[in-house]
Amino acid sequence: MTLTTAPLTSSAFARFGMVLMAESGLPEYNSWAGRLDNLRPEARLNITYMSMHPAPFPAEINEFERHPFSSQMFVPLAGTTHLIIVCPSLANGDPDLDQISAFHADGGQTVIYHANIWHTPRTVLNQPGAFIMLRWDAKTSRDTEFFRLEKPLQVTYPR
């Protein structure tokens, strides 16, 4: 399957999570703009710095992941553009691969996935990039669940 991304917008992404970005230009201050849900009292906030090389063109995606008990937030640093691929769950809990949505985010868009939303691992586009990631973890195998695809997805995006 080949996907082509669309620009990330708050309205198109709303059923999967939140997009934080400047709406009206500078100066802007938006207190309580998003939230990070934690569904386990024993979990602690995991703040991670990650830097990575860009994906090839087209990008090849081999798996989805989800975090059943926590939201997950990615804050791009220094204008990092990135890939957002999401889908809802089927009744059995597997990702609904017939309902995939694919977006490309500019370097000023922070993404917060709702808890239990299937998404692909973080993928940087066009040049090396970095993020701050926030998620509630209890250091158990239930923090992150993975679903390996039988055939990789090919994803085209603006270059």
BELWO-V412873 format. One record per backbone hydrogen bond with DSSP energy under -0.5 kcal/mol. NH is the residue of the N-H (numbers start at 1). CO is the residue of the C=O. Records with the same first field share a line. If there is no record, write none. Layout:
# BELWO-V412873
NH = CO / CO
This chain:
# BELWO-V412873
3 = 154
5 = 156
6 = 102
8 = 104
13 = 9
14 = 10 / 11
16 = 13
17 = 13
18 = 112
20 = 110
21 = 19
31 = 29
33 = 30
37 = 35
39 = 69
43 = 40
44 = 137
46 = 135
47 = 45
48 = 46 / 133
50 = 131
52 = 129
55 = 124
58 = 155
59 = 155
61 = 59 / 153
64 = 147
65 = 119
66 = 145
68 = 66
70 = 67
71 = 37
72 = 113
73 = 134
74 = 111
75 = 132
76 = 74
77 = 130
79 = 107
80 = 77
82 = 105
83 = 123
84 = 103
86 = 101
87 = 118
90 = 94
93 = 90
96 = 88
97 = 95
99 = 96
100 = 97
101 = 86
103 = 84
104 = 6
105 = 82
109 = 106
110 = 20 / 108
111 = 74
112 = 18
113 = 72
114 = 16
116 = 67
117 = 114
118 = 87
119 = 65
120 = 85
121 = 63
123 = 83
124 = 53
125 = 81
127 = 125
129 = 52
130 = 77
131 = 50
132 = 75
133 = 48
134 = 73
135 = 46
136 = 71
137 = 44 / 135
143 = 140
145 = 66
147 = 64
149 = 62
153 = 61
154 = 1
155 = 59 / 153
156 = 3
